[in-house]
Amino acid sequence: MIAFAAVVLLLGALFNVVAWPRFLQRIAADPRARDEAGRRTTFFRVHLVLMLIALTIAAASVVAAVGLLAS
């Protein structure tokens, strides 16, 4: 059961690492990502924060998975 939990954590981390950066590229290309002066908008910043949170959770998941496998 511990190995299964570790695999699930690693798969979740992998998904976040693969999906979020690609999603942020699409957000950056969206016209709502910049205002008339070319500055980043709240739309972009909110999605950037979401991506950073997802990647932090992914890193924590990898640490937890390694911890489970090491025990």
C-alpha positions, -999 to 999 in steps of 0.1 A, spaced: 0 0 0 29 24 7 43 18 -28 9 25 -43 7 58 -23 42 68 -35 33 61 -71 1 81 -69 21 110 -54 47 108 -81 21 107 -109 3 137 -94 36 156 -93 45 146 -128 11 158 -141 16 192 -124 51 196 -138 40 187 -173 6 205 -175 11 238 -156 40 253 -175 24 246 -208 -8 261 -195 10 292 -184 25 296 -220 -11 297 -233 -21 322 -206 9 344 -215 -3 344 -252 -38 353 -243 -48 390 -250 -61 393 -215 -26 387 -201 -14 423 -210 -30 457 -208 -28 484 -234 6 495 -220 20 460 -223 21 454 -186 10 420 -171 -25 420 -159 -42 405 -128 -54 377 -151 -18 367 -158 -6 371 -122 -34 350 -107 -26 321 -131 11 325 -123 4 322 -86 -18 291 -93 11 275 -112 36 283 -85 13 267 -59 8 236 -81 45 232 -86 52 237 -49 26 209 -41 43 188 -68 77 192 -51 61 183 -17 45 153 -33 79 141 -46 94 146 -11 66 127 5 68 98 -21 106 95 -15 99 96 23 73 68 19 96 47 -2 126 52 22 106 41 53 
